[in-house]
Amino acid sequence: MLAVQEYGIDIRDLHMAYTLDQTGRRRVDALRGVSLRVNPGELFVLLGPSGCGKSTLLRSVAGLEEPQEGSITLGRSTVLDARSGIHVRAQDRGIGMVFQDFALYPHMSVAQNIAFGLKTRKVPADEIDRRLAEALRIVEMESFAERRPAKLSGGQRQRIALARAIAGDPKILLFDEPLSNLDPLLRTMVRTELKMLIQKLGTTSLFVTHDQDEAMVMGDRIAVMNRGTIEQTGTPEEIYRSPQTLFVAEFTGRPSTNLIEGIVQRHQGRLILVPIESQAQTLTIPESLDAHREQRVTVHARPEDVDIHPNPVESSTALSILSVEPEGSHTTVHLRLGGPYKPLVVRDTRHVYTRSATGSSAHVRLLRGTVYSPDTGRLIGSF
C-alpha cells in the first residue's frame, strides 16, 4: 500500500463537453485535451477566470464529472479511462474535498459534522472517535467540538471543513475555491493558516481559485487555465516572471499590468516602440529587442519593472502624469502612453511622487519585461 505522500495525480488528454439544450446543438467544451501531473505531496493550484474549466477539472478528479475522453490515475490506480469504460465512483477514490461554502450542517455540532460521513460509511464507533480526535487536533479545534457552525468564525468553519475532509483518511485533498466566501481581510489570514495545515499534513492537494494572489501564496506549482486548456504550468515565480502567453501575463498582473502593442523601430540611434493606438508618443525600449525591428509586437512590463525618475536618465522617455495613487507601501503612478484609458502604470516604491505631481512630466524606462506576438499571443522574447 502506498503512503499518503506517494499519491500523485496523473491526468491525460481530458476532454469534457456539455450540451446546453435538448437538441444537442449548443456545445460547450469545458475541457479540451487537458494533461497534468501533480507530484506526490504537492500543493498544486488551478488558476483561471470563471468558466475556464478549472472546477470541471477538479470535479473530474473527484469523480463528480465523467469526461468523454482521457484518463485519470491517482497513485497507481486508474480511476477514469474513457476508452476502457473505467469510472470509479467518487466515494471509492480516496479523496477528501473542501467546498466553497464549507457545506457544514447548521443543526449539527462540530463533532457531528466531522463524524457524519464516517457514520454513513459504517466506520466502527471507536475508529470514528479516534479519527475525530485526530482531525480536531490537527486543525487545533479540540475545544470547539460541541459548538454549532453558527457560533464559529469564517476561519474556524474553514478549519472544520478541512477536519471533516481529513477524517476520511484521504489519499488526496481537493479544494474548490474554499476561501472565496470570506471577506478580504479574513481571507488573507485564513489562507496562511490553511497552507500551513496542508503542509503539515503532507497530502497531495489540488486547489482551485480565480484569485491570483491566493494562487501565488498557496501553490507549490500553478496551472493557469483558459477556455478549457492549460496555458502554462510552473512555480509561482515562473508564472509571474516568465509568462509564456499574453493571457497569462495579463491575468496574473491584475489589478494592473502594462501591455503595449506597437511597431519596433529605430529612430535617431534609439530603439523605440511606436504604440498602435497613438503613434505621436513613442517609448524607448531595450536594445535587446532589435531582433524584432519593424515587427508588430506586444511588450509586457510589470509596474514594478518600470523605473521612474523626475529627471532624464539613460534610455528614458518623458511622459505626462495622469494620476498618482498613494497605496501605503508604494505609490502607483499612471502616465499617458497612447489613449487615456490605457496608461502606463508604474510602482513608485521611493514615494517620490504625490498627487500634486499630476499633470507634470516624469521619465520612465523599462527594466524588465516580455514580448509577445499579437497574432498568436505566444512569447517571442524577453529583456
N, C-alpha and C positions, 0 to 999 in steps of 0.2 A: 504493500500500500504506500502511495506517495505521501510524503509530508506535505502539510499545507503550503509551505514555502516553495514546493516543487511544482505547483499547479500553475501553468501558464494558459494563455488563451491564443488559439491559432484560428484565424478567420480567413477563408479563402474564397475569393470571387463571388461574394454575396450579391444577389440581385433580388430586389423586392419591389413589386409594383402593386398599386391599388387601382381599382376601378371605382369611379365616383358616381356612376348611375347604373340603372338596371340594364341599359343597352350594352354596357361594357365599352363604350366608345371613348369615354373620358378616362384616360390612363395617366396615373402619376407614378413616375419611377422614384421611389423613396430611396432605394439603394441601387447603385449602378457599378457593379464589379468591385465591391469593396474587399480589400485584403489587408490584414492587420495581424501583427504578432505582439502580444503583451507578455513580457517576461515574468517568470515566477517572482512573487514578492513585490512586483512593481505597482506603483500608483499611476495609472495611465488615464489621461483626461481626453475626452472627446469634446472639442470646442467648435462652435459654429452658430450661425443665426437660426432663428425659428424656421422650421421646415427644411433644414439641410439634411436630415436623415439620422442625426446622432441618437435620438431617442429610439427610433426604429432599430438601429443597430444594437443598442443596449437591450431592447426588448427581445431581439432575435437571440442574443446570447442567453437571456433569461429563459427562453422557451415560450415567451408570450406572443411571439410572432413567428411565422414559418415562411422564410424566404423561398421563392420558387427555384432558385439556383444557388449553388455554392455549398460550403461545408463549414462547420464549427467544431473544433476539438478543444476540450477542457482537460488539462493534464494529458493523460493518454487515452481518454475516452472520447470518441466521436459522438457528439450529441445531435448533430444535424449533418445529413448528407442527402441533398435533394435528389441526386441521381440514383442513389441506392434506396431511397424511401425511408431513411432513418430520421426520426424526430423524437428524441427523448423528452418525456414530459417535464414541465418546469420543476415540479416537486421532486424529481429524481435527478436533478443536475448538480446538487450540492452547492447551491447558490443562496446567498443572503442578499436581500435587496432593501435599500432605504429609499423611500419615495419623497417626492416634492412636498407633500402635505403631511408627512410623518405617518399618516394612517393609523393613529392611535385611537382606541375605543374610549370615548369620554366617560362611559359608565363603569369602566374597569380601573383598578388601581395600576400603578406602575408594574408591580409584580405580576398581576393577572395579564396585563398586556404582553409582557415578555414571555410568559408561560403558555399563552393561548395556542400558538402554533404547535408547540411541543405536545400539548394535550390532544389536539386534533390528530396528531400523528401517532397517538397512543404510546408516547415515550413513558417508561416507568416513572412513578412518582418520585422515587429517591434520585433518579437521574435528572428529572426536572429541577428538583431542589438544588442539586449540585450545579447545573448549568446556569440557573437563575442567579445563584450567589456569585458565580464566577463572572457572569456578564455584568452584574452590578458593580463588582469590584473593579473590573477593567475600565468602566466608564466613570468610576468614582461617584456612584449614586446609591450606595448601600443604605443611607439613611432616608431615602425617598421612596422606598419600596411600597409603602401603603398610601401614598398620595395619588390623587387623580390628576390626569393630564392638565386640567384647567388650572390647577394650583402650581404649575411649573412654568418657568420662563421659556422663551423660544429656544434658547441654547440647551436647557435641560431636556426639553421634549426631543431635540435632535439627538441628545445622548441616549435617551431611552429607545428611540427608533433604531439606533445603532446597536444597543444592547440586545434588542429583540432579534436583530439580524444575526448577531454573532452567537446567540444562544442556540441557534440551529446548527452550530458547528459547521459553518460553510467552508468550502474549499476556495471559493471566490466571492468577493463582495461587489455589488453593483449599486451605484448611487445615481439616481435620476434627479438632477437639479435639486439636491437636498437643502440648499441654503436660500433658494430664490424667494421664499415667503418671509424671510426675516428682514427687518429694517436695516439700512446700510451700516450703521454703527455696530449693531449686534452681529451682523453678517461677517464683518471683518474680524471680530473677536472669535466667533464660533468656528470659522474656517481654520484658524490657527490651532484651536483645540482639537478639531476633527482630524486634521492632518497628523497631529501628534499621536492621537489614538490609533489611527490607521497604521502609522509607522510602528507603534508598539505591538500591534497585532502581527504585522509582517505578512498579512494575507494579500494575495494578488487582488487588485481593485481596479474597477473600471468606473470612471466618474464623468458624468455628463454635465456640461454647463454652457451657457451662452455668454458668460462674463469673462472677459479677457484677463482681468486682474486675478480673478479666482483661479483660472487655469494656470497662470504663471506661478502662483503661490502653491497650489496643490500638487501639480503634476511632476513626476519624475520625467515623464515624456508627455508630449501633446500631439494629437492628430487634429488638424484643422479641417473641418468638413464644409462642403459647399455643394448644393444641388445633388446630393446623393453620392458624392465621391470624396475621396481624401485628397486635399490639395497639397498637404505637406505634413510630414511626421518628423519630430525632433525634440530635443530638450527645450525647456523654456527659453534659454539663451539663444539657441539656434533659430527658433521660430521668430523671436523678436529681432535679433541682429541680422539674420540672413534669410528673410522671407523669399521663398522661391517663386511666388506669383504676386501679381498686383492685388489679388483678393486677400491673400494672407497679410501683405504689407498694410493694407487699409484696415482690415478687420481687427488686427492686433494693435492698431495705432489709435483707436478711439480713446477719448473723445476727439482727438485731432492728430493728424499727421500730414506731411506735405507730399503731395503727388502733383508734379508739374509736367505737363505734356508739351513738348516743343521740338524744334529742329536744332541740332547741334551744328554750330558754325564757328568759323574763326574770323575775328574782327579786331583789327589793329593789334595783332600779335597775341590776343587773348582768345581762349576758347570760351564760347558763350552758348547759352540756351535761349532760343527765341521762343517764348511761350506762344502756343497756338491761339490762345484767347486774346492776347494783347501784344502784338509784335513791337509796340513802341517801347516796352520795358523789357530789357534783357537781363540775364543773370549769369555772372561769371561762374564757370564750373571747372572742376579739376582737369588738369592736362591728361590724366589717365583715361579720360573719355574721348580722346582724339580719334580712337578707332571707330567711333560712331559718327564721325563728321558727315554732315549733310543727310543724316538719318533722322527720322521722326522717332523719338523715344519718350518714355515717361520716367522722370527722375524722382526718386523717393528719398526723403530725408526726415528722420525723426526730429521733433522740435528741439531736443537736447543736443542734436548733432549739427545745429546751425549756430555758428558763432556770431555774436552781435557786439558792435562797438560804436561809441559816439563819433569816432574819427576814422578816416580811411586806414585800412590795413591791407597787406598784400592779398591780391585776388578777391577783394571785397567788392560789393555792389551797394550803391546808395539807394535806399527805398524809403518811402514815406510811411510813418507810423499811423495806423488806423485806430488802434486801441491798445491800452495797457491794463492788464488784469492781475492785481496782486493776489497770490494764492498761498500765502504763508511761507512755505519752504522755498518757493520760487515765484517769479513773475512771468506771466505769459504775455508776449508782445505779438500783435498782429500787424503785418506790414503789407502794403499794396504791391501785388505782383499779378498782373493780369486783371481779371474782373474783381469788383469789390466783394463778391461772395466767395471767392477762393483765395484768401490772403495767404501769405507765407507766415507760418506760426513758429515762433522762437521761444525757447525757455531760457529766461534770464535768471541764472542762479546767483548772480552777484548783486542783484537788486539795484542795478544802475538806473533803471527806468521807472518812473512814476507816471500817474495819469496825466500829469502836466506835460509830458512829452508827446502826447497825441498831437498829430499834425506836423511834427518836426521830422527830421531825417535820421536814419541810423544806417550803419554799414554792416552788411552781413556777408558771410562766406560759408560755404558748405564744407563741413569737416569730414563727414562720412555719410554714405548712402548706397542705394542700389538702383539699378537701371533696368527697365523692362521694355519689351516690345508692346506698343499699344494694341497691336493686332492680335497677338496670342496671349498677352498677359503674363508671359514667361520671363524669367530673369535672363538678362543678356550681359550684365556687367555689374561691377561694384567699384567703390572707391573709398 
